Amino acid sequence: MDATTTTGGTVKDPAQGKKPRYVEIADELRARIKSGLYAETGKLPSERALTDEFQTARNTVRDALQLLRIDDLIESRGGSGVYLRTFRRIQRDAVERLSRKQWGAGRAIWDKDLHTRDRQEEVDIKEVDPPEHVARTLGVRGEKVWRRSRLYRSENRTIQQSTAWYPADLAEGTAITERNTGPGGVYARLDEIGHGPTRFSEEIEVRLPLSAESKMLGITMSTPIILIVRTAYDAEDRPVEVNEMMLDSDSYRLIYTFPS
């Protein structure tokens, strides 16, 4: 009798029920994690060690590890290895965080993201000549703009870098040019001078980082980054902000909630 069986006229191959090798490895590693095997160091064996242990190809091990990343069980750290995930992803709801009820009530949009989690930021503010694409969007060719560059950290982890530009005629003389923009942040200050944002557009791209970007965020070259370009418009539909953001994809989960 051959390796196949017939049921109701259908030929079945017993091998069809066998899991792919990378799934078997992922299941084994998941069981080890749940048993606490790696809890003391918080670190998994290297890809090479796992390749040797399971007697398989390195790409098979990488596929297994990717399944664990999808389950938020592990994360890679640049130049260090694979660790148990301890950082809870930030839920970034673009619609809620940018709503007037948030910044209009004097709350920072970061309060919506991080709630009570700790945060630190490095801020660099300067009046500059804008890049061509920013000048074109803001309609300020040949004019200066105010640039606010920020690097954000939470729980000892770099999570985002952003650079925002504002027309000088709006920002000049306001707290937009200062480190502390006050309650409600930049949007509240724009609102005070009659240019509060009434709509936003965000363009999103996901790609692998350049070496300088991976170094800035402290991530591996194989960890995708999320690039978001946001433009804010006032009631006259004038662009009042261009903000280019780079997020560590291992730190965020993007959420969009909106009415039908």
Residue frames relative to the residue before (quaternion, step in Angstrom):
aa qw qx qy qz dx dy dz
M 1.0000 0.0000 0.0000 0.0000 0.00 0.00 0.00
D 0.3905 -0.7427 0.4870 0.2422 3.59 -0.81 0.97
A 0.7238 -0.4787 0.3076 0.3904 3.56 -1.42 0.04
T 0.6701 0.4792 -0.3169 0.4700 3.60 1.19 -0.09
T 0.2076 -0.7524 0.6107 0.1335 3.53 -1.24 0.48
T 0.2889 -0.7569 0.5619 0.1671 3.53 -1.20 0.52
T 0.0199 0.7740 -0.6312 0.0459 3.54 -0.87 1.04
G 0.8401 -0.0350 -0.0083 0.5412 3.54 -0.62 1.17
G 0.7120 -0.4676 0.2622 0.4534 3.57 1.05 0.70
T 0.6266 0.5274 -0.3395 0.4626 3.63 1.28 -0.06
V 0.3098 -0.7482 0.5593 0.1771 3.56 -0.84 0.98
K 0.0934 -0.8100 0.5788 0.0143 3.59 -0.76 1.07
D 0.2665 -0.7416 0.5984 0.1446 3.51 -1.09 0.81
P 0.4526 -0.7082 0.4637 0.2803 3.62 -0.62 1.09
A 0.6144 0.5752 -0.3558 0.4063 3.59 1.08 -0.62
Q 0.5521 0.6332 -0.3960 0.3706 3.59 1.20 -0.44
G 0.6771 0.4958 -0.2997 0.4538 3.59 1.12 -0.49
K 0.5411 0.6364 -0.3900 0.3874 3.56 1.27 -0.16
K 0.4485 -0.6915 0.4988 0.2682 3.56 -0.93 0.91
P 0.5554 -0.5664 0.4742 0.3819 3.59 -1.16 0.51
R 0.6345 -0.5725 0.3608 0.3735 3.56 -1.10 0.69
Y 0.6626 0.5101 -0.3307 0.4376 3.62 0.89 -0.79
V 0.6182 0.5262 -0.3444 0.4716 3.60 1.14 -0.60
E 0.6281 0.5297 -0.3296 0.4650 3.58 1.01 -0.79
I 0.6635 0.4914 -0.3047 0.4748 3.59 0.94 -0.86
A 0.6378 0.5211 -0.3262 0.4640 3.58 0.97 -0.82
D 0.6384 0.5249 -0.3235 0.4607 3.60 0.98 -0.83
E 0.6598 0.5055 -0.3065 0.4640 3.58 0.96 -0.87
L 0.6784 0.4789 -0.2939 0.4735 3.59 0.90 -0.89
R 0.6193 0.5380 -0.3394 0.4603 3.58 1.06 -0.73
A 0.6472 0.5099 -0.3133 0.4722 3.58 1.00 -0.81
R 0.6457 0.5170 -0.3210 0.4613 3.58 0.99 -0.78
I 0.6344 0.5282 -0.3255 0.4610 3.57 1.01 -0.84
K 0.6887 0.4831 -0.2830 0.4608 3.58 0.88 -0.95
S 0.6498 0.5100 -0.3178 0.4655 3.58 1.15 -0.55
G 0.5091 -0.6670 0.4077 0.3600 3.58 1.27 -0.25
L 0.3127 0.7936 -0.4825 0.1993 3.57 1.25 0.21
Y 0.7789 0.3234 -0.1730 0.5088 3.59 0.96 -0.82
A 0.3774 0.7781 -0.4501 0.2226 3.58 1.27 0.07
E 0.6344 0.5704 -0.3501 0.3868 3.61 0.95 -0.80
T 0.7773 0.2808 -0.1589 0.5401 3.60 0.86 -0.91
G 0.3430 -0.7502 0.4921 0.2783 3.57 1.16 -0.58
K 0.6667 0.4982 -0.2773 0.4800 3.56 1.31 0.11
L 0.3559 -0.7197 0.5580 0.2098 3.56 -1.04 0.84
P 0.6250 -0.5067 0.4134 0.4264 3.60 -1.22 0.31
S 0.6013 -0.5698 0.4175 0.3734 3.57 -1.21 0.48
E 0.6609 -0.4895 0.3779 0.4252 3.56 -1.27 0.33
R 0.6437 0.5253 -0.3316 0.4470 3.58 0.96 -0.80
A 0.6604 0.5057 -0.3125 0.4588 3.57 0.94 -0.88
L 0.6649 0.4899 -0.3050 0.4742 3.58 0.98 -0.81
T 0.6059 0.5506 -0.3469 0.4575 3.58 1.07 -0.69
D 0.6721 0.4855 -0.2871 0.4798 3.56 0.96 -0.89
E 0.6648 0.5242 -0.3116 0.4315 3.56 0.91 -0.94
F 0.7811 0.3422 -0.1742 0.4924 3.57 0.82 -0.99
Q 0.3530 -0.7737 0.4709 0.2346 3.56 1.33 0.09
T 0.5238 0.6124 -0.4114 0.4259 3.53 0.77 1.07
A 0.6518 -0.5029 0.3852 0.4170 3.57 -1.29 0.01
R 0.6095 -0.5815 0.3971 0.3643 3.55 -1.14 0.63
N 0.6333 0.5343 -0.3373 0.4468 3.59 1.01 -0.74
T 0.6045 0.5458 -0.3542 0.4595 3.60 1.12 -0.61
V 0.6403 0.5056 -0.3115 0.4871 3.58 1.02 -0.82
R 0.6517 0.5184 -0.3193 0.4523 3.58 0.94 -0.84
D 0.6353 0.5129 -0.3285 0.4747 3.58 1.04 -0.74
A 0.6314 0.5263 -0.3288 0.4651 3.58 1.03 -0.75
L 0.6654 0.4964 -0.2980 0.4712 3.57 0.92 -0.90
Q 0.6206 0.5469 -0.3491 0.4403 3.57 1.05 -0.70
L 0.6115 0.5378 -0.3519 0.4615 3.61 1.06 -0.66
L 0.6599 0.4953 -0.3057 0.4752 3.58 1.04 -0.75
R 0.6111 0.5289 -0.3505 0.4733 3.59 1.11 -0.61
I 0.6303 0.5360 -0.3304 0.4542 3.57 0.98 -0.83
D 0.6944 0.4479 -0.2594 0.4999 3.58 1.10 -0.71
D 0.4282 -0.7245 0.4348 0.3207 3.60 1.35 0.08
L 0.4021 0.7175 -0.4754 0.3122 3.60 1.06 0.72
I 0.8025 0.1360 -0.0551 0.5783 3.58 1.09 -0.65
E 0.0763 -0.7624 0.6364 0.0895 3.54 -1.38 0.15
S 0.3946 -0.7004 0.5429 0.2428 3.56 -1.20 0.55
R 0.1610 -0.7666 0.6154 0.0877 3.54 -1.10 0.76
G 0.5666 -0.6616 0.3820 0.3088 3.50 -0.77 1.12
G 0.8646 0.0646 -0.0818 0.4916 3.55 -0.81 1.08
S 0.6918 0.4909 -0.2684 0.4564 3.59 1.23 0.10
G 0.6092 -0.5653 0.3705 0.4149 3.60 0.94 -0.76
V 0.6083 -0.5382 0.4414 0.3812 3.55 -1.31 -0.39
Y 0.0753 -0.8203 0.5665 -0.0229 3.56 -0.77 1.12
L 0.5844 -0.5156 0.4757 0.4077 3.52 -1.31 0.27
R 0.4489 -0.6944 0.4857 0.2836 3.57 -0.93 0.85
T 0.0669 -0.7919 0.6068 0.0144 3.55 -0.87 1.03
F 0.6394 0.5225 -0.3186 0.4654 3.58 1.23 -0.43
R 0.3121 -0.7536 0.5515 0.1748 3.56 -0.68 1.12
R 0.5054 -0.6833 0.4312 0.3029 3.57 -0.72 1.07
I 0.4298 -0.6738 0.5439 0.2557 3.55 -1.13 0.76
Q 0.2948 -0.7414 0.5777 0.1723 3.57 -0.85 0.98
R 0.0709 -0.8217 0.5655 -0.0009 3.58 -0.30 1.24
D 0.0567 -0.7910 0.6089 -0.0194 3.55 -0.31 1.32
A 0.3219 -0.8044 0.4678 0.1747 3.57 -0.07 1.33
V 0.6646 0.5114 -0.3126 0.4462 3.59 0.97 -0.79
E 0.7068 0.4673 -0.2705 0.4570 3.58 0.79 -1.00
R 0.6822 0.5148 -0.3011 0.4230 3.59 0.87 -0.94
L 0.7336 0.4126 -0.2289 0.4891 3.60 1.12 -0.64
S 0.4597 0.7066 -0.4422 0.3063 3.59 1.23 -0.04
R 0.6036 -0.5769 0.4156 0.3607 3.56 -1.16 0.64
K 0.6141 0.5583 -0.3609 0.4255 3.60 1.05 -0.64
Q 0.6287 0.5153 -0.3340 0.4772 3.58 1.25 -0.35
W 0.7928 0.2911 -0.1674 0.5086 3.60 0.42 -1.18
G 0.6048 0.5738 -0.3537 0.4242 3.59 1.15 -0.56
A 0.6764 0.4547 -0.2782 0.5083 3.58 1.24 -0.45
G 0.6064 -0.5990 0.3435 0.3943 3.58 1.27 0.25
R 0.5432 0.6062 -0.4071 0.4143 3.58 1.26 0.29
A 0.4693 -0.6541 0.5127 0.2983 3.54 -1.07 0.72
I 0.5362 -0.6204 0.4456 0.3591 3.57 -1.03 0.67
W 0.5854 0.5786 -0.3680 0.4325 3.59 1.20 -0.44
D 0.5466 0.5974 -0.4018 0.4277 3.58 1.19 -0.42
K 0.6382 0.5300 -0.3224 0.4559 3.57 1.08 -0.72
D 0.6766 0.4945 -0.2840 0.4657 3.57 1.09 -0.73
L 0.8338 0.2823 -0.0894 0.4659 3.54 0.66 -1.18
H 0.2473 -0.7819 0.5321 0.2106 3.59 1.23 -0.40
T 0.8176 -0.2201 0.1595 0.5077 3.64 -0.60 -1.05
R 0.4373 0.6950 -0.4729 0.3196 3.61 1.22 0.06
D 0.5591 -0.6337 0.4130 0.3395 3.55 -1.06 0.73
R 0.0531 -0.7976 0.6008 0.0039 3.55 -1.20 0.56
Q 0.0430 -0.7539 0.6547 0.0330 3.52 -1.23 0.60
E 0.0072 -0.8055 0.5922 0.0219 3.55 -1.13 0.55
E 0.2659 -0.7103 0.6287 0.1718 3.51 -1.19 0.71
V 0.0954 -0.8186 0.5663 0.0065 3.57 -0.76 1.04
D 0.0369 -0.7625 0.6458 0.0148 3.54 -1.01 0.89
I 0.0536 -0.8145 0.5768 -0.0326 3.58 -0.65 1.17
K 0.1541 0.7973 -0.5638 0.1507 3.55 -0.78 1.00
E 0.3837 -0.6683 0.5784 0.2677 3.55 -1.20 0.58
V 0.0416 0.8333 -0.5388 0.1163 3.58 -0.56 1.17
D 0.5049 -0.5387 0.5466 0.3951 3.49 -1.42 0.01
P 0.3742 -0.7641 0.4722 0.2306 3.63 -0.61 1.02
P 0.5904 -0.5135 0.4652 0.4139 3.57 -1.27 0.30
E 0.6673 -0.5389 0.3359 0.3891 3.57 -1.14 0.64
H 0.6932 0.4839 -0.3045 0.4388 3.60 0.83 -0.91
V 0.6348 0.5098 -0.3290 0.4784 3.58 1.12 -0.62
A 0.6379 0.5227 -0.3237 0.4638 3.59 0.96 -0.86
R 0.6490 0.5213 -0.3127 0.4575 3.56 1.02 -0.82
T 0.6747 0.4899 -0.2991 0.4640 3.59 0.91 -0.88
L 0.7310 0.4184 -0.2388 0.4832 3.59 0.89 -0.90
G 0.3914 -0.7348 0.4731 0.2882 3.59 1.21 -0.30
V 0.5487 0.6197 -0.3796 0.4133 3.58 1.06 0.74
R 0.1413 0.8124 -0.5532 0.1183 3.61 0.92 0.77
G 0.8050 0.2256 -0.2072 0.5081 3.55 -0.90 1.00
E 0.6739 0.4592 -0.2926 0.4994 3.59 1.28 0.07
K 0.5289 -0.6092 0.4878 0.3334 3.55 -1.28 0.40
V 0.1259 -0.7467 0.6421 0.1195 3.55 -1.32 0.33
W 0.4160 -0.6510 0.5551 0.3083 3.55 -1.31 0.21
R 0.1665 -0.7929 0.5842 0.0470 3.52 -0.86 1.08
R 0.0936 -0.7685 0.6321 0.0337 3.54 -0.97 0.98
S 0.0467 -0.7937 0.6064 -0.0091 3.59 -0.47 1.22
R 0.0005 0.8210 -0.5688 0.0498 3.57 -0.82 1.00
L 0.1607 -0.7363 0.6500 0.0976 3.51 -1.21 0.71
Y 0.1770 -0.8233 0.5372 0.0473 3.57 -0.59 1.18
R 0.0418 -0.7772 0.6277 0.0152 3.54 -1.09 0.79
S 0.0049 0.7622 -0.6472 -0.0136 3.52 -1.27 0.54
E 0.8458 0.0162 -0.0477 0.5311 3.57 -0.93 0.95
N 0.6802 -0.5291 0.2616 0.4347 3.54 0.93 1.10
R 0.6163 0.5142 -0.3459 0.4860 3.56 1.14 0.58
T 0.3604 -0.7041 0.5658 0.2331 3.58 -0.92 0.90
I 0.1164 -0.8486 0.5159 0.0098 3.56 -0.60 1.14
Q 0.8274 -0.0071 0.0450 0.5597 3.59 1.07 -0.59
Q 0.1102 -0.7324 0.6636 0.1052 3.51 -1.28 0.56
S 0.0136 0.8127 -0.5820 0.0233 3.56 -0.93 0.82
T 0.0961 -0.7565 0.6436 0.0642 3.54 -1.23 0.60
A 0.0400 -0.8103 0.5838 -0.0301 3.54 -0.66 1.15
W 0.1735 -0.7787 0.5982 0.0752 3.55 -1.12 0.79
Y 0.0853 -0.7897 0.6075 0.0046 3.56 -1.10 0.90
P 0.5452 -0.6121 0.4466 0.3586 3.62 -0.98 0.76
A 0.5242 -0.6709 0.4246 0.3077 3.58 -0.86 0.97
D 0.6433 0.5415 -0.3442 0.4178 3.61 0.97 -0.74
L 0.6787 0.4469 -0.2933 0.5037 3.60 1.22 -0.40
A 0.7272 0.4656 -0.2529 0.4364 3.57 0.88 -0.93
E 0.5767 0.6277 -0.3756 0.3637 3.58 1.07 -0.74
G 0.8272 0.2078 -0.1753 0.4918 3.56 -0.89 1.01
T 0.6562 0.4592 -0.3186 0.5069 3.59 1.28 0.15
A 0.6513 -0.5217 0.3818 0.3974 3.56 -1.29 0.18
I 0.4278 0.6847 -0.4743 0.3510 3.61 1.26 0.02
T 0.6980 0.4518 -0.2626 0.4895 3.59 1.14 -0.59
E 0.6409 0.4983 -0.3205 0.4882 3.59 1.29 0.11
R 0.6467 -0.5285 0.3736 0.4036 3.55 -1.24 0.44
N 0.7615 0.2681 -0.1492 0.5709 3.59 0.87 -0.94
T 0.2226 -0.8190 0.5189 0.1018 3.55 -0.38 1.24
G 0.5421 -0.6510 0.3849 0.3663 3.58 1.27 -0.05
P 0.7551 -0.3936 0.2619 0.4542 3.59 -1.33 0.10
G 0.8111 0.2384 -0.1924 0.4982 3.55 -0.88 0.96
G 0.4106 -0.7671 0.4249 0.2498 3.56 1.30 -0.07
V 0.8329 -0.2340 0.1737 0.4704 3.53 -1.34 -0.40
Y 0.6704 0.5178 -0.3232 0.4219 3.59 0.87 -0.87
A 0.6325 0.5151 -0.3328 0.4731 3.58 1.05 -0.67
R 0.6464 0.5074 -0.3221 0.4701 3.60 1.06 -0.74
L 0.6294 0.5111 -0.3310 0.4828 3.58 1.04 -0.73
D 0.6350 0.5414 -0.3233 0.4462 3.57 1.01 -0.81
E 0.6364 0.5518 -0.3227 0.4318 3.57 1.04 -0.78
I 0.7390 0.3574 -0.2267 0.5242 3.61 1.13 -0.51
G 0.6390 -0.5885 0.3067 0.3889 3.56 1.25 0.47
H 0.6666 0.4769 -0.3082 0.4830 3.57 1.21 0.37
G 0.2032 0.8005 -0.5352 0.1772 3.57 1.05 0.72
P 0.5305 -0.6518 0.4280 0.3324 3.61 -0.97 0.75
T 0.1616 -0.7826 0.5957 0.0818 3.54 -1.03 0.87
R 0.7892 0.0266 -0.0675 0.6098 3.58 1.26 -0.18
F 0.1993 -0.7673 0.6021 0.0949 3.53 -1.27 0.52
S 0.1060 -0.7321 0.6580 0.1406 3.52 -1.32 0.33
E 0.0752 -0.7864 0.6118 0.0397 3.56 -1.06 0.78
E 0.1544 -0.7553 0.6326 0.0749 3.54 -0.94 0.99
I 0.1399 -0.8215 0.5524 0.0204 3.58 -0.78 1.07
E 0.0068 0.7679 -0.6400 0.0277 3.53 -1.04 0.90
V 0.1314 -0.7636 0.6268 0.0820 3.57 -1.10 0.73
R 0.1798 0.7676 -0.5963 0.1509 3.56 -0.85 1.01
L 0.5942 -0.5297 0.4486 0.4063 3.53 -1.34 0.08
P 0.5155 -0.6842 0.4207 0.2986 3.60 -1.01 0.73
L 0.4782 -0.5730 0.5666 0.3492 3.51 -1.36 0.29
S 0.6847 -0.5029 0.3147 0.4235 3.59 -1.17 0.41
A 0.6565 0.5056 -0.3194 0.4598 3.62 0.95 -0.82
E 0.6507 0.5181 -0.3138 0.4579 3.59 1.06 -0.75
S 0.6514 0.4999 -0.3224 0.4710 3.59 0.97 -0.81
K 0.6396 0.5188 -0.3241 0.4655 3.58 1.05 -0.73
M 0.6448 0.5356 -0.3204 0.4413 3.59 0.95 -0.87
L 0.7601 0.3683 -0.1939 0.4991 3.58 0.92 -0.94
G 0.4071 -0.7300 0.4649 0.2920 3.59 1.24 -0.23
I 0.5079 0.6309 -0.4228 0.4064 3.55 1.07 0.78
T 0.5853 -0.5623 0.4391 0.3852 3.56 -1.28 0.21
M 0.6191 -0.5513 0.4123 0.3779 3.55 -1.27 0.37
S 0.6763 0.4780 -0.2942 0.4771 3.61 1.23 -0.33
T 0.5575 0.5800 -0.3997 0.4392 3.61 1.28 0.08
P 0.3887 -0.7404 0.4877 0.2508 3.64 -0.53 1.05
I 0.2438 -0.7233 0.6196 0.1833 3.52 -1.26 0.49
I 0.3248 -0.7141 0.5873 0.1991 3.55 -1.24 0.58
L 0.1258 -0.7897 0.5989 0.0437 3.57 -0.69 1.12
I 0.0229 -0.7960 0.6039 -0.0340 3.56 -0.76 1.10
V 0.0886 -0.7633 0.6379 0.0504 3.57 -0.88 0.96
R 0.0679 -0.8115 0.5804 -0.0035 3.55 -0.54 1.21
T 0.0913 -0.7578 0.6438 0.0547 3.54 -1.06 0.85
A 0.1901 -0.7788 0.5914 0.0872 3.56 -0.88 1.00
Y 0.1413 -0.7937 0.5898 0.0471 3.58 -1.00 0.89
D 0.3834 -0.7107 0.5371 0.2438 3.58 -1.07 0.73
A 0.7660 -0.3879 0.2504 0.4473 3.58 -1.32 -0.06
E 0.6768 0.4542 -0.2831 0.5055 3.60 1.21 -0.49
D 0.4814 -0.6903 0.3954 0.3680 3.55 1.38 0.17
R 0.3771 0.6928 -0.5128 0.3389 3.55 1.13 0.70
P 0.4131 -0.6807 0.5321 0.2878 3.64 -0.87 0.81
V 0.0986 -0.8304 0.5482 0.0156 3.59 -0.67 1.11
E 0.7850 0.1104 -0.0838 0.6038 3.57 1.30 -0.10
V 0.0433 -0.7117 0.6970 0.0755 3.49 -1.29 0.66
N 0.0168 -0.8098 0.5844 -0.0501 3.57 -0.66 1.13
E 0.1116 -0.7904 0.6017 0.0286 3.57 -0.67 1.16
M 0.0646 -0.8305 0.5521 -0.0349 3.56 -0.56 1.22
M 0.1276 -0.7608 0.6328 0.0668 3.54 -1.15 0.73
L 0.0815 -0.8272 0.5556 -0.0206 3.57 -0.51 1.25
D 0.4397 -0.6359 0.5648 0.2885 3.53 -1.20 0.65
S 0.3912 -0.7551 0.4740 0.2283 3.59 -0.51 1.16
D 0.6123 0.5460 -0.3543 0.4488 3.60 1.19 -0.40
S 0.6895 0.4851 -0.2726 0.4636 3.59 1.25 -0.33
Y 0.7799 0.3610 -0.1461 0.4900 3.58 1.19 -0.50
R 0.0795 -0.7012 0.6977 0.1232 3.44 -1.46 0.33
L 0.2716 -0.7863 0.5361 0.1430 3.60 -0.59 1.15
I 0.0631 -0.7897 0.6100 -0.0187 3.54 -0.92 1.03
Y 0.0633 -0.7835 0.6172 0.0336 3.55 -1.02 0.81
T 0.0048 0.7859 -0.6173 0.0345 3.57 -0.66 1.13
F 0.1653 0.7844 -0.5783 0.1518 3.56 -0.78 1.02
P 0.5712 -0.6117 0.4180 0.3532 3.57 -1.14 0.58
S 0.5161 -0.6309 0.4748 0.3320 3.56 -1.18 0.51
